[in-house]
Amino acid sequence: MAEWILTSSLLIVIVLAVRALFRGRMGLRLRYALWLLVLLRLLVPGTVFQTGLSVLNYVPLSQTAAAQAQPSQSGGSPSAPEAEPMPVRPEGEAEPRPSGPAAAPDSAPAGAADWRGVLTAVWLGGAGVLAAALLACNLRFYLRLRRMRRTHPIPGVAVPVYVARGLPSPCLYGFPRPAVYLTPAAAGEPELLGHVLRHELTHRRHGDHIWAVLRAAALALHWYNPLVWLAAVLSRRDGELACDEGALQGADDRERAAYGRTLIRLVTARPSAGELLCCATTMTAGSSSLKERIAMIAGKPRTLAAVLAAVVLLAGLAVGCTFTGGRSDAWEPLSEEELAYFNGDGFFNGDYLNIRNQFLSSTYAAPEEIDLFQIFYCGDGDADYAAPPDGVDPVALEAAMLAAEGGDAPDCPATILTTAQMDKVLEEYLGLTLAETGQVGLEHFTYLPGFDVYFYYHGDTNYRSSVAFTGGERRGELVRLTYDDTFLGGGYKQITLRERGESWQFVSNLAVQTEERVSLESGLAALPAELADKVVVVEKNDLKSYSSGILATYYYAPDYNTEWGGLLLQVGRYSQVGFEQSYYSWELTGGWSYLGRSGDWYYACHSPTDVNFNLDHYDDYHATGTALRAWLEELAGAAELTPMEEDTFYQRVTGSLSYPGGEHLRVSYRPYYGLSGYGEKAENTVYTLVLSQPAAQGEGGIWCVDRWVDQNGTRYLVVPEADQPMDDYYAALQIACDAGDRPDLREPAAVALAFEEAWSGRDLSLEAFQVEGPCGLDELWNLPLAVAEVGP
């Protein structure tokens, strides 16, 4: 509901801005047509698909969603020190790092569900009241017309025409079959009658009787939104202007003047609020509206081609911003119903033996790494896991099994499986065969090649009969679920699933452990004596141990709590992904310095670039800031942070190439290729793209745009937009390419084309690109390095 309100309100504001921007330069029928976008947005809830344009990409999660994203500690010991779970990803994991356990839905703020129910009831009640008022208003108007009207047939007019006494003005009314209603004055004068019929029949051609009904429905649904009421008023006014423009199409100056005189005679006073509820096209207008209509009649506005193109472009952008949902690369909390499905018996839990429960019995970063011994410890899901396979002689099989065990008969049954049985389970839930896995744990079974049978004697079942998920998130076809692994121990884990048709396949199952805050955080508030009276420090104590963000904010004490604020700097920490994705924007905006790296975290200082102090304190403010930064650098050294100059990522992005090893190619690109009107500029403007192989080298390796150089020789860094470190991102693309999914990544020209299309936002021709050949590092050393935000 909130998304519907936000997107519809934003679209109304955009249409208002376009009306104002092109006032007098845009045809009135085009202006009226813009309201159709608003009407659709008001009547159609939800979004059609996800895009990067959507305004919903910039809307923070609600409190409830944020609460569901926090870890649940309900299963921990009350006496244990409080620590937040932090996901741990084994080396080489292809999936994004989990964000930590999410609380169960009942961890939402108290009363949130009750308030939502109250607000929904208020909305529905208001909509019902206004809908009833709409029906009453139109029913009363219709009965009045029925009582007072008399037929007034006019040759050549297919629409029913009536004369009705007491009408304030002629109008078109009725749905779905409208009729024209005339005042006695309009019916009695031929010239007046001609103008009125021309006007009302134009209303019918424009479908304004339908617009009126839908506009009333939109008002009922969005009765609480003043922007919607404003839109209704202005769209009604624009409808009259569009009708005048359509009625006068092809008319000469004499006819236009006569039409204007008729309009002045028939248009009544400013419309009342109640007339918005009536679905008739009555000719009412305020003084400003009437002046605008007369000016239109005299001015003959036209829409220039450039204006039309601009309006269409802005309308397209508005649709992208308001009709589409946020990008699917954001993890969204599961709804209560979705989480309930996984906590029920539909996929996990259920009767013995649910083989899917066994996929939680080991940790793995990729399906190939799953422990097969743990999955098949109790067989393939058949309750009689010790029964010989079909078609196998049980006596001969038992003799072979005993011989393999040294001749002694164990006093417990054996799990017996064929390769075909394993393949069936693995293909359904991993998308792999036994041969395609890493065969982890398979050595614990004994294999009898003559029977193609794996077996293992055991007396216990080691079966997980149930699991309870405390929270979950979804991104596209991926779902990750958090649970406290009380069965095997080890604290919290996250299982990642991929949707496949009506079922799910397992992607990873990763451990979640606690991590203590590093010493840098614990020392941020311990100011030295020389700064204690000059600096005020505010710590961000609610930042979770697994979260990126601001740790502490420092203010210049003499200007703190004044109009200046006194902001000196902020200290924040960022994950590998956060640092990589933010690096280029930090370098562009300035004010950033780096304290170093510790483990998975990068630490940075952000100083304001605007004035936050009383100018009388200029020297002391800057001296205090310098002393504060020096102390923070000492604190970073004491915390044994790795200096940025020694960090691999920092070295690479500040060097010639992010991937200096292996081969490099130079690709030239003409950005004005195929565009007319640029003359010599199109011929002389050439960008150079430097391609590297970020994963595998040689013939099978994928290519990426590592740097690009503009026509002035300025070299730009490229960091792909991703929710995982760039090395992992390219490694995953290499895996996809090796699997046959992305063969285009081995074609340098195709990679350059995709990069520039993402950069420019338009379709390009492959003919604009030319692979020039190998590129040596010595060609790049002396070029200045700039940064820019680019997509993959």
N, C-alpha and C positions, 0 to 999 in steps of 0.2 A: 504493500500500500504506500509506504513512504517513497519507494522508487517511482511509483506512478505519479505521486504528487510532485516530486522533484523534477522528473523529466517533462511532464506536461507544463509545469510552471516555467521551466527554462525555455521550452519551445515557444510559449506565449511571449516571453521577453524577447526572444530572437526575432519573432515576427514583428513585434512592435518596433524593434530597432531597424529592421529592413524597411518597414513602412516609412519611418522617419528619415532614414538615410536616402531613400530614393523618392521622396515625396516630390511630385511634380514631374518626375522623369520616368515614371513607370505607369503603364496602362492600368486602368482601374479594374478591369476584369482579371488581370494578372495579380493585382493586389488582393482582390477578393479570393482568388484561388489559393493564396497562401494559407487562408484560414482552414482550408480542407485538411492540411497537415495537422493543425491543432485539433480539429474535430476528431480525426482518426486517433490521435494520441489520447484524447480525453475519453473516447469510447472503447478503446482496445487496451486492456491492462497487459502487463508483461512486456517482454521484449522478443524480437524475432531471432536474433543470434548475437554472438559475442564479437566485439571489435575493440580495437585500441582507441577508437574515437569516443566511445561511450563515456558520458559524464559519470557513470556509475563506477568507473575505474578509480575515481578520485574521492569516492565516498567512503569514510571509515566504517568499519564493522560496528554494528550496534553493541550496546553493553551486553546484551544477552549472548551475541556471537562471540564477543571478546571473552566473556566468562567461560564459554564452552571451550575456548582455546587454551585455558590455563590448566596446569597439571593438577591431578587429584591426588591428595596425600592421605585419603581416608584409610588406606590399608597399612600405613606406616605405624611404627611404635610411638606412643605418646612421649616417651622419654628420649627418643632419638633427636639429635640436633636437626633443626629445620633446614632442609636443602631442597632445591628444585631439581626435578629430573632434567637431564640434558641428553639428547639423542647422541648415540655414537655410531658412526658409519665406518665399517671396515674399509681398508684401502681398496680402491678400484670400484667402489659401488657406483652403479649407473643411475640409481634413482636419487632424487633430491633428499637432502638431510631432513629428517623429521623435526618438527618444531616443538616436540615435547607432548606429554600426555594431555588430553583435553578432558575437562570435567564433564561429568554426566549432565544431561539436560536439566536435572533438578538443581544444578548449581547456579542457575540464572538468578539475578537479583530478586529478592523476595517481593512478591506482589506484581512482578512484571507481567505475568500471564493474566492476572486479574485486570490490570490496567488496559492491556490490549483488548480484553473482552469488553470492558466498559467503553473504550473508544470506538470499537467496532459497532457496539449497540447504538452509540450516539450518532455515528455516521449513517447507519441504516435507518435510524429513526428520522434524522433530518432529511435523508433522501426520500423516505416514504411520505413525509409531510409535504415536501415540495412537489413530489409527483402527484399527490392528491390535489394540491393547489393548481397545478398545471391542468389536470383533468377537469377540475371544477371551472376554471377560467374559460377553457375552450368549449366545454359543454354549454356554459351559460351564453357564450358568444354565438355558438351554433344555433341554440334554441331561439335566440333573439333574431338571427337572420331568417330562420325558418318562419318565424312569426310575421316578419315585416317584408319579406322579399316577394317580388313578382317577376315572372320571366320577361326577358327583353331580348328575343332572338335577333341576331345580327347576321345577315347573309355573309357567307365566307368564313365565319368564325366557328371552329369546331368545338370550342370550349363553351360550356353553359354560361350564359350571361344573365344576371339578375339586377333589378333595381331594388334598393332597400333604403327606406327612410331612416333617418337617425344615425347613419354612419358618419364618423368624423371625416372620412375620405374614402375614395375607391380603394379596393384591395383585391388580392387573390387569396382564396381560402379554401381549404379542403385537402384531405389526404385519405386515400391515394389519388382520388379523382378531384382535382381542384376546379373551382368556378370563379368567374370574375363578378364582383359585386360593385355596382355603380351607385353613386349618389344621384338624386333626381336632377341636380344641376348639371352633372357630367353627362347624363343621358339626354338632356334637353338641348345641348349645343353640339352641332356636328364636329366643329374643330376640336372642341374640348374632348368629345367622345373619341375621336381618332387618336389623340395624344394619350388618353388614358388606356385605350385598348393596346396601343403600341407598347406602353410601359408595362402593363400587367401581363401581356402575352410574352414579353421578354423575361419577366420573372418566371413564367412557367417554363420557357426554354432553358433557363439557367437552373431549373429544379429547385427554386427557392422555397417552394412549399415543402419539399423534403428536407432541405437545410433547416427550416424552421422547427420541424419536429425533432430532428437530431440535435439541434442546438438546445432545445428544451430538455432532452434526455441528458445531455452533458451537464446542464445546470443542475439537474436533480442529483446526478452522481457526485458532482463537485461543488455542492452548495456552500461549503465552508471556505472556498478559495476565492478571495476577492479578484485575483487575476482572471479567473474564469468568467466572472461577471463582467469585468472590463472587456474581455475578449468577445463576449456575447454582444455587448453594446456596439463595439467597434466593427465587428463582422456584420452586424445588421446594417450599420451605416454604410460600410463598404459594399454591401449587397445592393443598396439603393443606388450608389454611385455607379457600380458596374452595370446595373439595369439601365440607368440613363445613358451610359456610354453605348451599350448594345442597342438600345432603342433608336439612337441617333446615328448609328453607323450608316454612312452614305448620304446623310441629310445635308442639304445646303444651308447657307447662313440664315436664309429667311425661315426655313423650317426649324432650325435650332433656336432662333429668337422666339418664334411662336411657342415652341415646346417650353422654353424657359418661362414665358408668361403664364402658361398653363400650370407649371410647377408652383409658381408663386401664389396662384389663386387657390390651388387645391391642398398644398402642404399645410398641415395644422401645426399646433404648438409643439414644444419639446415633448418627446415621448415620456411616459411615466414608467416607473420600474415595473408596474404590473403588465405593461405591454410586451415586455420580454417573455412573459409566460404565454402570451397569445400567439398562435402560429399563423396569423394573418400578416400580409405585407402592406400594412397601412402606411399611408404617405405622411408620416410625422417626422419632424426634424426640428432641432434647435436652430438658433440664428447662425451659429458657426457652421453647422452642417449644411444649412440651406445656402450660405454663401459659397461653400466649397462646391456644392452641386451646380450653382449658377456659373462659377468660375470654370468648372469643367465643361459646361455647355459652350461657353465662349472660347475656351482655350484649345480645345481639341487635342488633349494630351496624347503623345505617341511614345511607344517604348523603343528606344534605340537597341540595336543588336548587342552592343557592349553591355548595356544595362540588363537586358534579358539574360545574357550569359552570366553576369555577376549575380543576379537574383537566383538563377537556377543553381549556381555553384553554392551560394550561401544556404539555399534550401536543402541541397544535398548534404552539406555539412551538418545542418540542423537535424536532419533525419538520422544521420550517423550518430550524433551526440545523444539523441533522445529516444530513438526507436530500438536501439541495440543495447545489449547487456554488456557488462564488464568482461574483460578478457578472461578466457578460461584458464590462463596460467596462474590465476590466484586460487589458493586453497580456500574453500568455503566450508564452514562447519556443516556437518550433516544435520538434517532435521531430526526431530524426535522420532518420527515414523521410520526414517531410514536407519537410525541407530537401533531402533526396536527390532527391525528385521534381522540384523546381524546378531542381536542378543536373543532372538527367538530360535526356533527349530528349523527355519527355512534353509539355512546354509550351514551354520555351525550347530553345536549341541545336538539335540535329537537323540534318537534311540541308538543303542549299541549295534553295530560298530560304524560310526560316522568317520569315514577315512579323512574327511576334510579337517577334522580336529587335529589330526596327526601332523598337518603342515605347520602347526604351531610349536612342534617339539624340537626344533633346532633353529639357530640363527643363520641367516644367509643374506647376502647383499644382492644376489641375482639368482634366478631359478636354477641355473646350472650348478650352484653351490649347495643346494639343499642336501641334507643328510638323508640318504635313502634308507639307511638302517632304522632311523626314527620313524619315517613314514610307514614303512612296511613291517614294523615290528610285530604288529597284530594282523598282518595280511593285507589284502586289497580292499577291505570293507565287507567281505563276506564273514558272517559270524562264525562259520566253521572253517577257520583259517588253517586247521591241521589236516583237512581232507586232501587226498591226492587229486591232482588236476584230472579233468576229463581225458579219457583216452590213454591214461598211464596205468600200467599194471601195478596195483598197490603193493603186492607182495615183493615184486622185483625192486620197486622204488624203496621200500622199507629196508630191504637187504642192502641196497647200495648206500643208503643213508647210515646204517649201522656200521658198514665197512668203513665209510669215511670218518666215522667217529671212533674208530679203533676197535669196534666189535662190541663195546659195552652198550647196553640198552638204557638210555636215560629214563628217569622216572617222571618225565614231563613231556607234553606234546611239542611238536615243532610247527613253526610257521613255514608253509610250503607255497612257493610262488614260481610261476613260469615267467619268462621274459615277456610273453604276450600279455600276461596279467599286469605286469608292471607298466608296460607300454600304454595300456588302456588308461590307467590311472594318471600317468604322467602326461600323456597327450591331452587329456581332458582338463587337468588343473595346472599344468605348466606350459603346455604347448610344445613339449619336447618328448622324444623317445628316450629310453634308457641309454642308448648309445650316444645321444646328444648331450647328456648331462656329464658333469665331472665325476660321476659315480662315487661321490663322497659317501663313506660308510658302507659301501657294498661289500668291502672285504670282510665284514663281520658275518656275512652269510657264507655258507659253503655251497659251491656250485657243482652240479653234476651234469657235465656236458652231454652225456648220453641221453639224459631225460630233459635237458634244457630246464633244469629246476634249481632254484635257490632255496635253501632251508636253514633254519636256526632253531635249536631246542631252547625253550625257556618255560619257566613255571609261572611267571608273572605276566600281566598284560601291559603295564606301563601305558595305559590308555587314558587320555584326557577326555573325561565324559562331558565337561562343560567349560565354557569360558564366558566371562562378563566383560564387555568393552565399556570403558568409562567415557569414551568420546571418539569422535572421528571427523575426518575432513574429506572433501572431494575436490578433484580438479580434473575436469573432463571425464575420461573413462577410468581414471585412477581413484581409488579410495584407500585411505590409510586409517587403521583402527588402533586405538591404544588400549592396552589391558595390563593389569598387574599380574605377572606370571607367578601366582602362588603355587602352581602345580610343580614346576621345575625349579622355582626360585629365580633369583637374579633381578628382582625388581620389575620395573615397567618395560614393556616391549611394544613395538609397533609393527603390525602386519600390513603390507601394502598389497592391494588386489587390483587387477585390471578387468574391467567389464568385457565379457565376451558373449554376445547374444543374450540368452536368458540366464547365463551363469557367470562365474568369476574365475579368473586364473590368478595364481599366487606369483607375486613379483619379488618380495623381500620380506624378511622378518628380522628386525633389528633391535638390539638391546638398548635400553635407556638406563643410564646410570646418573648418580649425583656427582656434582662437581663443586668444589669449594671455590669461593671467590678468591681471585689472585690478590697478592699483597698490594698492587697498585690501587685497587678499589678501596681497600681498608685504610689507605693512607691519604686519600684525597682531601679529607676534612681536617687533617692534622697540620694546620698551617704553622710555619715557623714563627718565632716571636716577632721578627721584623715585619711580618705581614699581618699579624693577628689583628692589629688595630686599623689596618688600611683595607682589608679585604673581607667581604662577607661571602661565605660559601653555602650554597644550597644543594644538598645531595638528592639524587633521585633514588630514594630508598625502596621504591616499589618495583624497580627494574628486576626482572627475573634473571637468574644466573645463566639462562640459555638465550637471553634476548639481546639484540643490538639496541643501541640508543645512547642518550645523554646520561652520563654518570654523575656529573657535578657541574654547577654553574657558579662562576665567580663574579662578584660585583665590587666596584670601587666604593668603599664605605662612605666617604663624604657625600657622594651623589646617589647613594642607595635610598630608595623610598622618596626620591624627588622626581621632578618632571623629566630629569635626564636619565634616570634608571641606573647609570653607572656600570653597565655591563662591560666586563673585561674580556672574558672568554668562557668557553664551555669545553669540557672534556668528554669525549664519547668513545665508545668501542663498537666495532663493526666486525661481523663475520667475514670470511673470505669472499663470499658472494656479495655481501653488502659493500665491502671495500672496493672490489673490482667494479661493481656497477656504479659506484659513486665517485670513483677516482677522477674521471674526466670532468664531471660537473664541478667538483671541488677546485680543480685546476683552473677552470674557466671563471668561477666566481671569486676566487682568491680568498685570503683570510684563513687558509688552512695550513697547519704544520703537523708533522707526524712525530709521535712519541716513540713508536716502535711496535713490535709484534710480540705476543706471548701466546704460544699454543695456537688456538683457532681464532684468536682475536687480534685485530688491528686497533691501535689507540691513536686518536688524533685530537688536536686542539683547534677550535674554531674561534677566531677573533672577529668582532664586528667590523664591517667596512664603513659604517656610518658613525656619526658623532653621538656618543652616549654619555657625555660628561659636560660639566660646566666649563666653559672655555677658560675661566679663571684658574682652573685646576689642570690646565694642559700639561705642564711639565711633570707634575706629581702623578697624574693619571698614567702617562706613558712610562714613567720610571717604575711605578707599581706594577704595570703590566709586564715590563721586561723582567723584573725581579720574580714575578709569579711564574712566568714561563721558564726561567732558569731553575726555579725550585722544582717545577713539574718534571723537567728533564733529569734532574738529580733523582727524583722519586722513581722515574722510569728506569734509570740506571740501577738503583737499589733493588728494583723488582726484576732485574735481569731481563728486561725487554730486549728483544733482538733489534738493533738499529735498522732503520729502513734501508740503508745502503747495503745491508747484508741480506735483505729479504729477496728471494728469487723473483717473485712477481714484480716487485718494485724495480729491480734491476732490469727486468725484461721490458716493462712498459716505458721506462725512461731511456732505454737504449735504442739501438737502431731498429731492432725487430723484437717482437714478443716471442717469436720462434726462430731464433737465429740458426739452428741446426738444419742440415739437409739442404734441399734445393729451393730456389726461389725464382719466381717468374715475374717479368714486368709486362703489364697489360695496359695499353693506352685506351683511353675512353674519350670520345668527343661528345660532351653533354648537349650540344646544340644540333646534333645530327638529326636530319629529317625535319627540323623546325625552320620555317620560312621567316624572312624578315631580319635575320641577324647578320647577313653579309660576311665581312671579313672576320667578325667575332666568332662565327660558327666554324670557320676554317682554322683560326689561330688558337682557339681555346681547347686545350688537351689536358686531361687529368691522367696521372700515372698511378696505377694500382699495383702494389707489390704483394704477390701471393706467396704464402708459405704452406708447408705441410705440417699441421699442428699435432698430428697423431702418428700414424705409420708413414714411413718414408718410401720413396720409390714409386713404382708403377701402380701399386695398390693403394697408396695413400690419398686421403682426401685433401683438397685445397681450401684455403680460407684467405680472405683479404686481411693482411697483417698491418699494412700501412697504406696510405694513399697520399699523393702529392698533387697539389693544385697547380694552376698555370703559373703561379708566382714562385713555385719551389718550396712552399710550406708543407711540411710533412705532418700527417695526422695519424694519431693512434686509433685503432679499432678495437673495441671491446664488445663482444656480442651481448645482446640483451637476453639474459637467461637467469634461471633461479638456481643455478649450480655454478661452481667455479668453472672458468673458461676451459681449463684443461679437461675437466670431466665432461663438459659440454661437447667439446670436439671429440673426445674419446667415444662418447655415446653416438655421435654422428658417424664416426668411423665404423662402429659396430653395425649401425643401421645400413651403411654402405656395403660392408662386407656381406651382410645378409641379403643384399639385392634390393633394399628398399630405396636407397638414395644414390643411384649410379651417377647422377648429374654432378655430385660433389667431386668426382674425379676429372671433370672437364673444366679447365681453368676459365675459359670464356663464359661458360654457363654460371660459374661461381661469381665472376665479376658482374655479370648481368643481374643476377639475383641481388647482389649487394647494392648496386646502384638503383635498382627498382625500389628496394626497401628504403634507401636514402632519399630518393627524389619523390616517391609516392606516385610514380606514373609508369606506364608500360613503355619499355624501351625496345629497340631493335638490336639484335645480336650483331648487326653490321656496324654498330657504333663502337665495337670493341675489336681490338687487334692484339693478339698475343705476340709481343715483340721478341721474347726469348728470355734466357736466364738473366738474373739480376744479382750482382755481387754486393756483399755488405759494404765494400769500399765506396759504392755509389751513393750510400745513404749517410755516411758518417757526418758530413758537414752540413746537413740540412737541419733547420730548426724544427723542433717537435712541438706541434700543437695538439690539442685534444678536441674531440667533438663527440656528441652522443649519436650513436648509429645503431642500427639493428643488425642482426646476424646476416 
